[in-house]
Amino acid sequence: MIKTLNTTFNRAARREPPLITGTWWDRSGEWWLATVAGAFTLAQLVMVRPGMGLGWDELVHVSQVSSHAPTAFFSAPRARGVSLLVAPIASWTSSTPLLRVYLSLLSGLALFLALRAWRGLSPVRVLALAGALFASLWVTVLYGPQAMPNYWVATGALAGVGCFLRAQSDRTRHGAVCGLTASAALTAWMRPADAVWMSLPLLVALVVVRRWHYWRLLFALVAGLVAGAGEWVIEAHLSYGELGARLAKGSRIQGGLGFNNSVDDQLRSLAERTLCRPCTGTMPAEPLRAWWFALPVFAVVGLVVAMKARHTAATLLPLACAVTAALPYLFLIGYSAPRFLLPAYALLAIPVADTLGWLVTDPRRRWRPLAVTLVAVGLTRHLAVQYAVLQHTVERTTTAHQGWARATGELHRLGIRPPCPLTRHEAVPIAFYAGRSSVATSGPNANTTKAVITRTAQREPVAVLTTRTGRPPSYARSWHPYRMDNGTFAYAAPAAPESGCR
């Protein structure tokens, strides 16, 4: 089988003309890419409210480097790349608007550099369209300015594949090899498992395609992965005993990794849901589903077009990396979130843009005017749907985050103040906003036991938060209940008045 693949790929490689065409440093083309990146940054600043507040996962990452809030529990699957990314801002200020502006500018720069890595591999107009397609998705605009890893994995993967193709096409370009190492390190720095999945097609290509059996590329790719994931692996040995133990615990936190058909869950999460766990909602409306089903179709058409033009590699590799990037989130975990597929969307943007460009520019088609009209109408409708979903999602997310801030004020009014640690219902975000610690006995943030909480309550104040209809745990049923304005309850352990928590 490997021998057959080797023969097929090498025949195709011999027939293909050089991938590098034109001058990479041509500034006229870079203006188009810079315009797309600038528009993306502007969209984030306008559409994603700087005062939206930090989400649950965001505050976990930010708290690791913040001097204004206790450190939240850092579970096994998480990596510290985002914490280091936000450290220049979060380490000296608690201003969420400033952090949003910083990440918006940085994400725009990352998109520009990722597209620039593809100069000479595809026409500038295709790269600009690919960048616009990716940047116009509601999930891209929403997570670009957030302290979350998925967008950075996406841009790192896009840049990495581009640098890989450039390096194998012209071995004198040392910058492309360094770019491959940096891109691999960025993706592994943010999410080590995702970096490995997305690198598989590149590793296979280096083995199968004889013309690409380039040891410097292999070393650059592996060195980048090791550099990015090194801290995560070292932490696994220091905090969990060994790497296997951390992987096993991470699997349990994620519900047990194994075959799980989550395709339907991913579809449901498109309907303005930032997390679908459990995913029991209804399917989104047809206009919102249409683009998701169109992506693989247009990507495959783009591959066919590239094969006819004898530029297969520049389309096949990003397509293959997109498949391996999406595979674990479609078939290995039992829940979904739209941000999980951001790397796949970024990689698919190249072949999809190729297809759209072919539809509107192929002079041999008599129906080209009709194709131009259909593409224009389709993109306009797509953009309208994406920004409608974005607006609703931002409004709903802002309301939820403001609810946490109100709960903090309500707890303070009731006399439940720091250093009183919180546990149970939404304790992690409320504790962060209140400047106190949080503990949990179950779920992905479990970091203690009921016995430890009971012993802690005997020497310092502890508060348990419940929903409107929820009951407190057995150890807290004798504690003093406080009803808050939203109908939820806080049960506070008895404590001395000077402790700061009733």
C-alpha positions as CSV (number, residue, x, y, z in Angstrom):
1,M,0.0,0.0,0.0
2,I,2.8,2.4,1.0
3,K,4.6,1.5,-2.2
4,T,1.6,2.3,-4.3
5,L,1.1,5.7,-2.6
6,N,4.7,6.4,-3.1
7,T,4.6,5.8,-6.8
8,T,1.3,7.8,-7.3
9,F,2.5,10.8,-5.3
10,N,5.9,10.9,-6.9
11,R,4.4,10.7,-10.4
12,A,2.1,13.6,-9.6
13,A,5.0,15.5,-8.0
14,R,7.1,15.1,-11.2
15,R,4.2,16.5,-13.4
16,E,3.6,19.5,-11.2
17,P,5.3,22.8,-12.0
18,P,7.2,24.6,-9.2
19,L,4.8,25.9,-6.6
20,I,6.7,29.1,-6.0
21,T,5.8,31.7,-8.7
22,G,6.4,35.4,-8.7
23,T,8.1,37.4,-5.9
24,W,7.2,36.6,-2.4
25,W,8.1,40.1,-1.3
26,D,5.8,41.8,-3.8
27,R,4.2,44.5,-1.6
28,S,1.2,45.1,-3.9
29,G,-0.2,41.7,-3.0
30,E,0.5,42.2,0.7
31,W,-1.8,45.2,0.7
32,W,-4.8,42.8,-0.1
33,L,-3.8,40.5,2.8
34,A,-3.3,43.4,5.2
35,T,-6.7,44.8,4.2
36,V,-8.4,41.5,5.0
37,A,-6.6,41.3,8.4
38,G,-7.4,44.9,9.2
39,A,-11.1,44.4,8.4
40,F,-11.1,41.3,10.6
41,T,-9.6,43.3,13.5
42,L,-12.1,46.1,13.0
43,A,-15.0,43.6,13.0
44,Q,-13.8,42.2,16.4
45,L,-13.6,45.7,17.9
46,V,-17.1,46.6,16.7
47,M,-19.0,43.4,17.0
48,V,-17.5,41.8,20.1
49,R,-18.1,44.2,23.0
50,P,-14.9,45.0,24.9
51,G,-17.0,45.0,28.1
52,M,-18.4,41.5,27.4
53,G,-16.5,40.1,30.4
54,L,-14.4,37.0,30.6
55,G,-16.0,33.6,30.0
56,W,-15.5,30.5,32.1
57,D,-12.5,29.0,30.2
58,E,-11.1,32.5,29.6
59,L,-10.9,33.3,33.3
60,V,-9.2,30.0,34.0
61,H,-6.4,30.9,31.6
62,V,-6.2,34.5,32.7
63,S,-6.1,33.7,36.4
64,Q,-2.9,31.7,36.0
65,V,-1.0,35.0,35.4
66,S,-3.3,37.6,37.0
67,S,-2.3,39.4,40.1
68,H,-5.9,40.5,40.7
69,A,-7.6,37.2,41.3
70,P,-6.8,33.8,42.9
71,T,-5.6,31.1,40.5
72,A,-8.4,28.9,39.2
73,F,-8.0,25.2,39.0
74,F,-6.1,24.2,35.9
75,S,-7.4,20.8,34.6
76,A,-5.3,18.1,32.9
77,P,-6.3,18.8,29.2
78,R,-5.5,22.5,29.3
79,A,-2.2,23.9,28.1
80,R,-0.6,27.2,29.3
81,G,-0.1,28.8,25.9
82,V,-3.1,31.2,26.3
83,S,-2.0,32.2,29.8
84,L,1.5,33.2,28.4
85,L,-0.2,35.0,25.5
86,V,-2.3,37.2,27.7
87,A,0.4,37.7,30.4
88,P,1.6,41.1,29.0
89,I,-1.8,42.6,29.8
90,A,-3.3,40.3,32.5
91,S,-0.3,40.4,34.7
92,W,-0.6,44.1,35.5
93,T,-4.3,45.0,34.9
94,S,-7.7,43.5,35.3
95,S,-9.2,45.5,32.5
96,T,-11.1,43.2,30.2
97,P,-11.7,45.9,27.5
98,L,-7.9,46.4,27.3
99,L,-7.3,42.7,27.0
100,R,-10.0,42.4,24.2
101,V,-8.3,45.2,22.2
102,Y,-4.9,43.6,22.7
103,L,-6.1,40.2,21.5
104,S,-8.0,41.8,18.5
105,L,-4.9,43.5,17.3
106,L,-2.8,40.4,17.8
107,S,-5.3,38.1,16.1
108,G,-5.4,40.4,13.1
109,L,-1.6,40.3,12.8
110,A,-1.7,36.5,13.1
111,L,-4.2,36.2,10.3
112,F,-2.0,38.4,8.1
113,L,1.2,36.4,8.8
114,A,-0.7,33.1,8.2
115,L,-1.9,34.2,4.8
116,R,1.5,35.7,4.0
117,A,3.1,32.3,4.4
118,W,1.1,31.2,1.4
119,R,2.4,33.9,-1.0
120,G,3.6,32.3,-4.2
121,L,1.6,29.1,-3.5
122,S,-1.8,30.6,-4.5
123,P,-2.7,33.8,-6.3
124,V,-3.1,36.8,-4.0
125,R,-6.8,37.1,-4.8
126,V,-7.4,33.5,-3.7
127,L,-5.5,34.1,-0.5
128,A,-7.4,37.3,0.2
129,L,-10.7,35.5,-0.4
130,A,-9.7,32.6,1.8
131,G,-8.8,35.0,4.6
132,A,-12.1,36.8,4.2
133,L,-14.1,33.5,4.2
134,F,-12.4,32.4,7.4
135,A,-12.5,35.8,9.1
136,S,-16.2,36.3,8.3
137,L,-17.4,33.2,10.3
138,W,-19.2,34.2,13.4
139,V,-17.2,31.8,15.5
140,T,-13.9,33.3,14.2
141,V,-14.9,36.9,15.0
142,L,-16.2,35.8,18.4
143,Y,-13.1,33.9,19.5
144,G,-10.4,36.1,17.9
145,P,-10.4,38.5,20.8
146,Q,-11.0,35.9,23.5
147,A,-8.4,34.3,25.8
148,M,-9.0,30.9,24.2
149,P,-6.6,28.6,22.3
150,N,-8.6,27.5,19.2
151,Y,-8.1,30.6,17.0
152,W,-4.3,30.5,17.6
153,V,-4.2,26.8,16.7
154,A,-6.1,27.6,13.5
155,T,-3.7,30.4,12.4
156,G,-0.7,28.4,13.4
157,A,-1.9,25.4,11.4
158,L,-2.6,27.6,8.3
159,A,0.8,29.2,8.5
160,G,2.5,25.9,9.2
161,V,1.2,24.1,6.0
162,G,2.1,27.2,3.9
163,C,5.6,27.2,5.3
164,F,5.9,23.4,4.8
165,L,5.0,23.8,1.1
166,R,7.3,26.7,0.5
167,A,10.2,25.0,2.2
168,Q,9.9,21.8,0.2
169,S,9.5,23.7,-3.1
170,D,12.6,25.9,-2.5
171,R,15.1,24.4,-0.1
172,T,17.2,27.6,0.0
173,R,14.4,29.5,1.8
174,H,15.5,29.1,5.4
175,G,12.8,31.5,6.5
176,A,10.1,29.0,5.5
177,V,11.8,26.2,7.6
178,C,11.9,28.5,10.6
179,G,8.3,29.5,10.0
180,L,7.3,25.8,10.0
181,T,9.1,25.3,13.4
182,A,7.4,28.4,14.9
183,S,4.0,27.4,13.6
184,A,4.3,23.9,15.0
185,A,5.5,25.3,18.3
186,L,2.5,27.7,18.4
187,T,-0.1,25.0,17.8
188,A,1.5,22.7,20.4
189,W,1.9,25.5,22.8
190,M,-1.8,26.1,22.7
191,R,-3.2,22.5,22.3
192,P,-0.6,19.7,22.1
193,A,-3.1,17.0,21.0
194,D,-4.5,19.2,18.2
195,A,-0.9,20.0,17.0
196,V,-0.2,16.3,16.7
197,W,-3.4,15.5,14.8
198,M,-2.8,18.4,12.3
199,S,0.8,17.4,11.7
200,L,0.0,13.8,10.7
201,P,-0.5,14.5,7.0
202,L,2.7,16.5,6.9
203,L,4.6,13.6,8.5
204,V,3.1,11.1,6.1
205,A,3.9,13.4,3.1
206,L,7.6,13.5,4.2
207,V,7.6,9.7,4.3
208,V,5.6,8.9,1.2
209,V,6.6,11.5,-1.3
210,R,10.2,10.8,-2.2
211,R,10.7,14.3,-3.6
212,W,9.8,15.6,-0.1
213,H,12.0,13.2,1.9
214,Y,13.7,16.3,3.3
215,W,15.3,15.7,6.7
216,R,15.6,19.3,7.6
217,L,11.8,19.7,7.2
218,L,11.2,16.6,9.4
219,F,13.5,18.0,12.0
220,A,11.9,21.5,11.9
221,L,8.4,20.0,12.3
222,V,9.3,17.7,15.2
223,A,11.4,20.3,16.9
224,G,8.5,22.7,16.8
225,L,6.1,20.2,18.3
226,V,8.6,19.3,21.0
227,A,9.3,22.9,21.8
228,G,5.6,23.8,22.1
229,A,4.5,20.7,24.0
230,G,7.6,20.4,26.2
231,E,6.2,22.3,29.1
232,W,3.0,20.3,29.0
233,V,4.9,17.1,29.1
234,I,7.2,18.2,31.9
235,E,4.1,19.3,33.9
236,A,2.5,16.0,33.3
237,H,5.5,14.2,35.0
238,L,5.7,16.7,37.8
239,S,2.0,17.0,38.7
240,Y,0.5,13.7,37.5
241,G,3.4,11.3,37.8
242,E,3.7,10.5,34.1
243,L,2.4,11.5,30.7
244,G,0.0,8.6,30.5
245,A,-1.6,9.6,33.7
246,R,-2.3,13.1,32.5
247,L,-3.7,11.8,29.2
248,A,-5.9,9.4,31.1
249,K,-7.2,12.0,33.4
250,G,-7.8,14.4,30.5
251,S,-9.8,11.7,28.8
252,R,-12.0,11.2,31.9
253,I,-12.6,15.0,32.2
254,Q,-13.7,15.1,28.5
255,G,-16.2,12.3,29.1
256,G,-14.0,9.4,28.0
257,L,-12.3,9.6,24.6
258,G,-13.5,6.9,22.2
259,F,-15.8,6.6,19.2
260,N,-18.5,9.2,19.6
261,N,-20.5,10.4,16.6
262,S,-20.6,14.1,17.4
263,V,-21.4,15.4,13.9
264,D,-25.0,16.2,14.9
265,D,-23.7,17.9,18.1
266,Q,-21.5,20.1,16.0
267,L,-24.5,21.1,13.9
268,R,-26.5,21.9,16.9
269,S,-23.7,24.0,18.4
270,L,-23.9,26.3,15.3
271,A,-27.1,27.7,16.6
272,E,-25.5,30.4,18.8
273,R,-24.2,27.9,21.3
274,T,-20.7,28.3,22.6
275,L,-20.7,25.0,24.3
276,C,-23.0,22.0,23.7
277,R,-22.6,19.6,26.7
278,P,-24.9,17.8,26.8
279,C,-26.1,18.6,23.2
280,T,-29.8,18.1,23.3
281,G,-31.1,21.2,21.5
282,T,-32.8,21.5,18.1
283,M,-31.0,21.7,14.8
284,P,-30.3,25.2,13.5
285,A,-32.2,26.7,10.6
286,E,-31.4,25.7,7.1
287,P,-29.5,28.9,6.2
288,L,-27.2,28.4,9.1
289,R,-26.5,24.7,8.2
290,A,-26.0,25.4,4.5
291,W,-22.5,26.8,4.7
292,W,-21.4,24.0,7.0
293,F,-22.4,21.3,4.4
294,A,-21.1,23.4,1.5
295,L,-17.6,23.6,3.0
296,P,-16.5,20.0,2.2
297,V,-18.2,20.0,-1.2
298,F,-16.4,23.2,-2.3
299,A,-13.1,21.9,-0.8
300,V,-13.3,18.7,-2.9
301,V,-14.2,20.6,-6.0
302,G,-11.2,22.8,-5.3
303,L,-9.0,19.7,-5.1
304,V,-10.2,18.6,-8.6
305,V,-9.5,22.0,-10.0
306,A,-6.0,22.0,-8.5
307,M,-5.3,18.5,-9.9
308,K,-6.3,19.7,-13.4
309,A,-4.0,22.7,-13.0
310,R,-1.2,20.4,-11.8
311,H,-1.0,22.1,-8.4
312,T,-2.3,19.3,-6.3
313,A,0.0,19.6,-3.3
314,A,-1.1,23.2,-2.4
315,T,-4.7,22.0,-2.1
316,L,-4.4,18.4,-1.0
317,L,-2.2,19.1,2.1
318,P,-4.4,21.7,3.7
319,L,-7.4,19.6,2.9
320,A,-5.8,16.5,4.5
321,C,-4.7,18.5,7.6
322,A,-8.3,19.9,7.9
323,V,-9.7,16.3,8.0
324,T,-7.3,15.2,10.7
325,A,-7.9,18.4,12.7
326,A,-11.6,17.8,12.6
327,L,-11.6,14.0,13.2
328,P,-11.2,14.0,17.0
329,Y,-13.9,16.6,17.5
330,L,-16.4,14.8,15.1
331,F,-15.8,11.2,16.2
332,L,-13.8,11.0,19.5
333,I,-15.5,13.2,22.1
334,G,-19.1,13.2,23.2
335,Y,-19.8,16.9,23.2
336,S,-19.1,19.9,21.0
337,A,-18.4,23.6,20.7
338,P,-18.2,25.5,17.4
339,R,-14.7,26.8,18.3
340,F,-13.3,23.2,18.1
341,L,-13.4,23.2,14.3
342,L,-11.7,26.6,13.8
343,P,-8.5,25.0,12.6
344,A,-10.4,22.9,10.1
345,Y,-12.2,26.0,8.8
346,A,-9.0,27.9,8.4
347,L,-7.4,25.1,6.4
348,L,-10.5,24.5,4.3
349,A,-10.6,28.2,3.3
350,I,-7.8,27.7,0.8
351,P,-9.4,25.0,-1.4
352,V,-12.9,26.7,-1.0
353,A,-11.5,30.0,-2.2
354,D,-9.9,28.1,-5.1
355,T,-13.3,26.8,-6.1
356,L,-15.0,30.1,-5.9
357,G,-12.3,31.8,-7.9
358,W,-12.6,29.1,-10.6
359,L,-16.3,29.5,-10.8
360,V,-16.2,33.3,-11.4
361,T,-13.0,33.5,-13.6
362,D,-13.0,30.4,-15.8
363,P,-13.3,31.9,-19.4
364,R,-14.4,28.6,-21.0
365,R,-17.8,28.6,-19.2
366,R,-20.7,30.2,-21.0
367,W,-22.6,30.3,-17.8
368,R,-19.9,32.4,-16.0
369,P,-22.3,35.4,-15.6
370,L,-24.7,33.2,-13.8
371,A,-22.0,31.7,-11.7
372,V,-20.8,35.2,-10.7
373,T,-24.3,36.2,-9.7
374,L,-24.9,33.0,-7.7
375,V,-21.6,33.3,-5.9
376,A,-22.2,37.0,-5.1
377,V,-25.7,36.3,-3.8
378,G,-24.6,33.2,-1.8
379,L,-21.7,35.1,-0.2
380,T,-23.9,38.0,0.7
381,R,-26.5,35.8,2.3
382,H,-23.8,33.8,4.1
383,L,-22.3,37.0,5.5
384,A,-25.7,38.2,6.7
385,V,-26.4,34.9,8.5
386,Q,-23.0,34.9,10.1
387,Y,-23.3,38.4,11.6
388,A,-26.8,37.8,12.7
389,V,-25.7,34.8,14.7
390,L,-22.7,36.7,16.0
391,Q,-24.8,39.6,17.3
392,H,-27.2,37.2,19.1
393,T,-24.4,35.2,20.6
394,V,-22.5,38.3,21.8
395,E,-25.7,39.6,23.4
396,R,-26.5,36.3,25.2
397,T,-22.9,35.8,26.3
398,T,-22.7,39.4,27.6
399,T,-25.9,38.8,29.6
400,A,-24.5,35.6,31.1
401,H,-21.3,37.3,32.1
402,Q,-23.1,40.3,33.6
403,G,-25.2,37.8,35.6
404,W,-22.0,36.5,37.2
405,A,-21.0,40.1,38.1
406,R,-24.4,40.7,39.7
407,A,-24.1,37.5,41.7
408,T,-20.8,38.7,43.0
409,G,-22.4,42.0,44.2
410,E,-25.3,40.1,45.7
411,L,-23.0,37.9,47.7
412,H,-21.2,40.9,48.9
413,R,-24.4,42.5,50.0
414,L,-25.4,39.4,51.9
415,G,-22.1,39.6,53.8
416,I,-20.5,36.6,52.0
417,R,-17.1,38.2,51.2
418,P,-13.6,37.1,50.6
419,P,-11.7,35.0,51.7
420,C,-14.9,32.9,51.7
421,P,-14.2,30.1,49.0
422,L,-17.1,29.1,46.8
423,T,-18.2,25.7,45.4
424,R,-20.9,24.1,43.3
425,H,-23.2,26.1,40.8
426,E,-21.0,28.4,38.6
427,A,-18.6,28.8,41.5
428,V,-15.5,29.2,39.2
429,P,-16.6,32.4,37.3
430,I,-18.4,34.0,40.3
431,A,-15.3,33.3,42.5
432,F,-13.1,34.9,39.9
433,Y,-15.2,38.1,39.6
434,A,-15.4,38.2,43.4
435,G,-11.6,37.8,43.9
436,R,-11.9,34.6,45.8
437,S,-11.1,30.9,45.3
438,S,-13.3,28.1,44.1
439,V,-13.3,24.4,44.8
440,A,-15.2,21.5,43.3
441,T,-15.7,17.8,44.2
442,S,-16.8,16.6,40.7
443,G,-16.8,17.6,37.1
444,P,-13.9,18.9,34.9
445,N,-12.7,21.3,37.7
446,A,-12.7,18.8,40.5
447,N,-9.8,19.7,42.8
448,T,-10.9,18.6,46.3
449,T,-13.3,16.2,48.2
450,K,-16.3,16.6,50.4
451,A,-14.3,15.7,53.5
452,V,-11.7,18.4,52.8
453,I,-14.5,21.0,52.3
454,T,-16.1,19.9,55.6
455,R,-12.8,20.2,57.5
456,T,-12.1,23.6,55.8
457,A,-15.5,24.9,56.9
458,Q,-14.6,24.2,60.5
459,R,-11.7,26.7,60.5
460,E,-12.6,29.2,57.8
461,P,-15.8,30.2,55.9
462,V,-17.1,28.3,52.9
463,A,-20.2,29.0,50.7
464,V,-22.1,26.6,48.5
465,L,-24.0,28.0,45.5
466,T,-27.1,26.2,44.1
467,T,-29.7,26.7,41.4
468,R,-33.3,27.8,42.1
469,T,-34.4,24.2,42.5
470,G,-31.2,22.5,43.5
471,R,-30.4,21.2,47.0
472,P,-27.2,21.8,48.8
473,P,-24.9,18.8,49.4
474,S,-25.4,16.8,52.6
475,Y,-22.5,18.6,54.4
476,A,-24.1,22.0,53.9
477,R,-27.7,21.4,54.7
478,S,-27.3,22.9,58.2
479,W,-25.6,26.0,56.9
480,H,-27.3,29.3,56.7
481,P,-29.2,29.8,53.4
482,Y,-29.3,33.1,51.6
483,R,-31.7,33.7,48.7
484,M,-30.3,35.9,46.0
485,D,-32.2,38.2,43.6
486,N,-32.1,35.8,40.7
487,G,-33.7,33.0,42.8
488,T,-30.5,31.0,43.4
489,F,-29.2,30.2,46.9
490,A,-25.9,30.6,48.7
491,Y,-25.4,28.4,51.8
492,A,-22.7,29.8,54.1
493,A,-20.8,27.9,56.7
494,P,-20.8,29.3,60.3
495,A,-17.8,31.5,60.8
496,A,-16.5,34.2,63.1
497,P,-17.6,37.7,62.0
498,E,-14.0,38.9,61.5
499,S,-13.5,36.1,58.9
500,G,-15.4,38.1,56.3
501,C,-18.0,35.4,55.6
502,R,-21.1,34.9,57.7
